[in-house]
Amino acid sequence: MAHAHHDHAGHSHDHAEHSHDHARHSHAGHSHAPASFDRAFAIGVALNVAFVVAEIVFGLRTNSLALISDAGHNLGDVLGLVLAWAGTVLARRGPTPRRTYGLRRFSILAAIANAGLLLVAVGAIIVEAVDRLRHPAPIAGGIVSAVAAIGIVINLGTALGFMRGREHDLNIRGAFLHMLGDAGASAGVVVAGLLIRATGRLWIDPLVSLFLAAAILWSTWGLAKDSVNLALDAVPAGIDPLEVDAALRGLEGVVEVHDLHIWGMSTTDVALTAHLIRPCHGGEDALLASATRLLRDRFGIAHATLQVEQGLAIHPCDLAAPDTV
């Protein structure tokens, strides 16, 4: 195109402007988070591994499916915590010539794997619970309740470590949901143990397991949907693409926006590319600076790459059609 050099210059400036802004934004938003979350992950993994071992031992001794189900769920969450931890660590790796975004996307893969582990755990619990309803077995309810009560304390304590980051990071939200779900699951096992001890009704144990499975499935579904959407480069939840489009059209001199793409580079970082039609000459650097500032401050999009075009009919953009990718 006749104005290709101008576009490239504008893009280069934008990228430089963005690099500075993005570094400042990342530093301001996440400078203290990594170390504190590393501690939260380490403590959570250590406590939950110890508790899983205790639940399996006492579950086998007391013949409680609810306790063993809770142990299986907790073991899945330990693996999930390790995955989420790896996701946050790898997401902090810098870019390389081959991996130009670094390893940020691993956090999305970790969130998907996390959801998958939970769904497998749910299936195993349901199969075993249905079998137990058909063939009840004697259970030592008092020991079951005592062990599960310890789990409530451990899981709530671990969940608190992730509370601060759950709103801004899908990966951290997954870890938080798992620990909160585990606390609820342990509470259910406590109630089951007490009821069995009081009434002697053995079917309470597998019934509670089925309720736990339903609760886990409910909390996991949203995580699975959001993480798969991110993996498919969908617009991250919480960002309205129509609002972004309108905001870009409202910039000085911009008459049209096309080839707009918004996607998650990780569970926390959002990127955008777009073509801006601006017939007038001059002021491109100011336009790009105000655009990147608007996108960062209003929508949390810190990595924006914008191409400015004059919209001349003699040099039409191949990507201007709405259904073109």
Backbone hydrogen bonds, N-H to C=O, Kabsch-Sander energy under -0.5 kcal/mol:
donor,donor_aa,acceptor,acceptor_aa,energy
4,A,1,M,-1.7
7,D,3,H,-2.3
8,H,4,A,-2.7
9,A,5,H,-2.4
10,G,6,H,-2.5
11,H,7,D,-2.8
12,S,8,H,-2.8
13,H,9,A,-2.4
14,D,10,G,-2.5
15,H,11,H,-2.6
16,A,12,S,-2.3
17,E,13,H,-3.3
18,H,14,D,-3.4
19,S,15,H,-2.8
20,H,16,A,-1.9
21,D,17,E,-2.4
22,H,18,H,-4.4
23,A,19,S,-2.2
24,R,20,H,-2.2
25,H,21,D,-3.3
26,S,22,H,-3.2
27,H,23,A,-2.4
28,A,24,R,-2.6
29,G,25,H,-2.7
30,H,26,S,-2.8
31,S,27,H,-1.4
36,S,32,H,-1.1
37,F,33,A,-2.7
38,D,34,P,-2.3
39,R,35,A,-2.0
40,A,36,S,-2.2
41,F,37,F,-2.9
42,A,38,D,-2.5
43,I,39,R,-2.8
44,G,40,A,-2.5
45,V,41,F,-2.8
46,A,42,A,-2.2
47,L,43,I,-2.6
48,N,44,G,-2.2
49,V,45,V,-2.3
50,A,46,A,-1.8
51,F,47,L,-2.1
52,V,48,N,-2.6
53,V,49,V,-2.0
54,A,50,A,-1.9
55,E,51,F,-2.8
56,I,52,V,-2.4
57,V,53,V,-2.3
58,F,54,A,-2.7
59,G,55,E,-2.5
60,L,56,I,-2.2
61,R,57,V,-1.8
62,T,58,F,-2.4
63,N,59,G,-1.0
64,S,59,G,-1.5
65,L,63,N,-0.7
68,I,64,S,-1.9
69,S,65,L,-3.7
70,D,66,A,-2.2
71,A,67,L,-2.0
72,G,68,I,-2.5
73,H,69,S,-2.6
74,N,70,D,-2.7
75,L,71,A,-2.6
76,G,72,G,-2.1
77,D,73,H,-1.9
78,V,74,N,-2.1
79,L,75,L,-2.2
80,G,76,G,-2.2
81,L,77,D,-3.0
82,V,78,V,-2.3
83,L,79,L,-2.4
84,A,80,G,-2.9
85,W,81,L,-2.8
86,A,82,V,-2.7
87,G,83,L,-2.4
88,T,84,A,-2.2
89,V,85,W,-2.4
90,L,86,A,-2.9
91,A,87,G,-2.0
92,R,88,T,-0.5
92,R,89,V,-1.1
93,R,90,L,-1.6
96,T,99,R,-2.4
100,T,98,R,-0.9
102,G,99,R,-2.0
103,L,90,L,-0.6
103,L,93,R,-0.5
104,R,101,Y,-0.9
106,F,103,L,-1.5
107,S,104,R,-1.6
108,I,105,R,-1.0
109,L,105,R,-1.7
110,A,106,F,-2.7
111,A,107,S,-1.8
112,I,108,I,-2.1
113,A,109,L,-2.6
114,N,110,A,-2.5
115,A,111,A,-2.1
116,G,112,I,-2.4
117,L,113,A,-2.5
118,L,114,N,-1.8
119,L,115,A,-2.1
120,V,116,G,-2.1
121,A,117,L,-2.2
122,V,118,L,-2.4
123,G,119,L,-1.9
124,A,120,V,-2.0
125,I,121,A,-2.2
126,I,122,V,-2.4
127,V,123,G,-2.1
128,E,124,A,-2.1
129,A,125,I,-2.6
130,V,126,I,-2.4
131,D,127,V,-1.6
132,R,128,E,-2.1
133,L,129,A,-2.1
134,R,130,V,-1.4
135,H,131,D,-1.8
140,A,62,T,-1.1
141,G,139,I,-1.2
144,V,140,A,-1.7
145,S,141,G,-2.3
146,A,142,G,-2.0
147,V,143,I,-2.5
148,A,144,V,-2.4
149,A,145,S,-2.1
150,I,146,A,-1.2
151,G,147,V,-1.3
152,I,148,A,-1.5
153,V,149,A,-1.3
154,I,150,I,-2.2
155,N,151,G,-2.9
156,L,152,I,-2.4
157,G,153,V,-2.2
158,T,154,I,-2.0
159,A,155,N,-2.5
160,L,156,L,-2.1
161,G,157,G,-0.8
161,G,158,T,-0.6
162,F,158,T,-0.5
162,F,159,A,-1.5
163,M,159,A,-0.6
163,M,160,L,-0.8
166,R,162,F,-0.8
166,R,163,M,-0.8
168,H,165,G,-0.7
169,D,165,G,-1.3
170,L,267,T,-1.1
173,R,169,D,-2.6
174,G,170,L,-2.2
175,A,171,N,-1.7
176,F,172,I,-2.7
177,L,173,R,-3.0
178,H,174,G,-2.2
179,M,175,A,-2.1
180,L,176,F,-2.5
181,G,177,L,-2.9
182,D,178,H,-2.3
183,A,179,M,-2.0
184,G,180,L,-2.1
185,A,181,G,-2.6
186,S,182,D,-2.7
187,A,183,A,-2.0
188,G,184,G,-2.1
189,V,185,A,-2.0
190,V,186,S,-2.3
191,V,187,A,-2.3
192,A,188,G,-2.4
193,G,189,V,-2.7
194,L,190,V,-2.3
195,L,191,V,-2.7
196,I,192,A,-2.6
197,R,193,G,-2.0
198,A,194,L,-2.0
199,T,195,L,-2.9
200,G,196,I,-2.2
202,L,200,G,-0.8
204,I,201,R,-1.1
205,D,202,L,-1.1
207,L,203,W,-1.9
208,V,204,I,-2.5
209,S,205,D,-1.6
210,L,206,P,-1.9
211,F,207,L,-2.0
212,L,208,V,-2.5
213,A,209,S,-2.2
214,A,210,L,-2.2
215,A,211,F,-2.2
216,I,212,L,-2.6
217,L,213,A,-2.4
218,W,214,A,-2.2
219,S,215,A,-2.1
220,T,216,I,-2.1
221,W,217,L,-1.9
222,G,218,W,-0.8
223,L,219,S,-0.8
224,A,220,T,-2.9
225,K,221,W,-2.6
226,D,222,G,-2.6
227,S,223,L,-2.4
228,V,224,A,-2.4
229,N,225,K,-2.3
230,L,226,D,-2.0
231,A,227,S,-2.1
232,L,228,V,-1.7
233,D,230,L,-1.7
234,A,229,N,-2.8
239,I,236,P,-1.6
244,V,240,D,-2.0
245,D,241,P,-2.5
246,A,242,L,-2.3
247,A,243,E,-2.4
248,L,244,V,-2.3
249,R,245,D,-2.2
250,G,246,A,-1.2
251,L,248,L,-1.3
254,V,251,L,-1.8
255,V,277,I,-2.8
256,E,277,I,-1.1
258,H,275,H,-2.0
261,H,259,D,-0.5
261,H,273,T,-2.8
263,W,271,A,-2.1
265,M,263,W,-0.6
265,M,269,D,-2.2
266,S,269,D,-1.4
271,A,263,W,-3.1
272,L,303,H,-2.5
273,T,261,H,-2.1
274,A,305,T,-1.5
275,H,258,H,-2.7
276,L,307,Q,-3.3
277,I,256,E,-3.1
277,I,275,H,-0.5
278,R,276,L,-0.6
278,R,309,E,-3.8
287,L,283,G,-2.2
288,L,284,E,-2.7
289,A,285,D,-2.3
290,S,286,A,-2.4
291,A,287,L,-2.4
292,T,288,L,-2.5
293,R,289,A,-1.9
294,L,290,S,-2.5
295,L,291,A,-2.6
296,R,292,T,-2.1
297,D,293,R,-2.8
298,R,294,L,-2.5
299,F,294,L,-0.6
299,F,295,L,-1.1
300,G,296,R,-1.0
301,I,295,L,-2.3
302,A,270,V,-0.6
302,A,300,G,-0.9
303,H,270,V,-1.6
304,A,302,A,-0.7
305,T,272,L,-2.6
307,Q,274,A,-2.6
308,V,306,L,-0.5
309,E,276,L,-3.1
315,H,312,L,-1.2
320,A,317,C,-1.5
324,T,321,A,-1.8
